[in-house]
Structures are given as C-alpha cells and as structure tokens.
Amino acid sequence: MNRTTLACYSLLASAFVLAAMVFMQLQDKSILAQANAAMVVNDAPVSAMTLRARNDDEVLCILENTSQRLLIYNTDVSRKQLRLVQNINLAQYFGRINATGGGGGRTSR
C-alpha cells in the first residue's frame, strides 16, 4: 500500500468521523428533518452543504479536501453576505483527538 492510497483511506475515514460528529451535534429532529440532498454540492476537491442553525440562520459548510479544512460561514441572505464563523484545520483537530486517546476506541494492552 503506497502513501497516496493510505492518505485517501485516511481522508475517507476522517470524512465518516466528521459526519458522525455533525449528526451527534444536530440531534434536534427539526434540523435533521430539513436535510435535503439537493442542498449538497460535491465537486472534488470541495464539498459544500447549506443547513439551518438552531437560531434559524442559514449556514454554509465547505469541506476542502486538499487543505483538509472545514470552513463554516454564516449567511445573511437579505444582505447577500457571508461571514466566516469557523475555520477548522481537520488534520490538527483529528491529530489532537488521536493524541489524547479519543480516536478509534482502541485500548492499550
């Protein structure tokens, strides 16, 4: 297995973990009921999704595969503006989880 294949598998695993974390945070059924596959754009190397936040704001989430970043924008539709709320470096974030023993559920023997 070469490095490119290993990196692809790691990125895919990170995407599944990130999706699980998002669903855990969005346990409010009214938010989950509004999910619509038409709101997702997946055009390599970028994936984008819009959703409604709990305070009824529109949120745009962009996952950049090449830079391994998750960008979260708050949208103001009436003013046609985007405001960057969070810029998360996923490589650092998941590295921190694995370093503290939170990744994978593995136990030491």
N, C-alpha and C positions, 0 to 999 in steps of 0.2 A: 504494500500500500504506500503510494508516494505522498508527499506533503500536500499536494493540491487536493487529492481525494480526502485526506484526513481533514483538511481545512473546510471542505464542503460539508462533510458529515458533522463537523463541529458547529458550523453555522446553521445547519438544519436543526440540530439538537437545540441550539440556542433559540431558534425561532419557536419551537414547540414549547420550551420552558417559558419564553416571554408570553406566548399566547395563554398558557395556563395561568400565569401571574395576572394577566389582564382580566381573564374571566373570574379569578378569585376576587379581584378588586371590584368588579362590576356585578356583584351578587344581587343587586336590586333588579327584580324581574322586569320593571317597567323599562329600564335601559336595555336589557337583553332582548326584550320583545321588539324593540325598534330596530334591531340589527337587520341590515338588508345587504345582500351580496352585491347589489348594484352600486353600493357606496364604496366598494373596494377597487383600487386600481393596482394591478400587479404588472409592472413593466420593468423587467430586470435592468439595472440592479436596484430599483426603487419600488417600494410598496407603499401605498397611501390608503388611508381609511378615514372617513369622517364619522363622527358619533356625537351624541348629545351628552353633555356632562350633567351631573346631578342638579346643578343650578340652572338647567335649561340652556346653557351656552352650547354653541357649535364648537367642536374641537376637531382639528386636523392632525392626524398622527402619520408621520413619514418615517419609514424604516429604510435606511440606506445600507445596503449590503456591503458596498466597497469600503466605506469608512466605519462600518459597524456602529452606527449611531441611530438613536431614536429621537426624532425631533417632534415635539408636541407644540402645536400652535393653537391659540385661542382666536376664534374668528369673530369679527363684528360685521355681519352681513349688511347691515344698514349703511355702514361707512365704507364697506368694501376694503377692510383692513385685516391683516394677520399680525398677531403679536406672539413672538416666541416665548413660550412658558417654560419649557424644559428642553435641554439638550443633553441627552444621556449617552455616555460612552459605554456601550454594551460590553466591550472587551474588558474594560476596567471593572464594570459592575459585576459581571459573571466571574471574573478572576477573584474579586473580593469575596463573593459567596463561596467559591471553592476553597479559598484560603482559610475561611473561618469554619469549614467543615459542613456548610449548608448545602453543598451540591451533591446530587446523586443519591443521597441517602445511604451512603456506604459507611460501614463501621470498621474501625481498625481491629486487627486480630492480634 
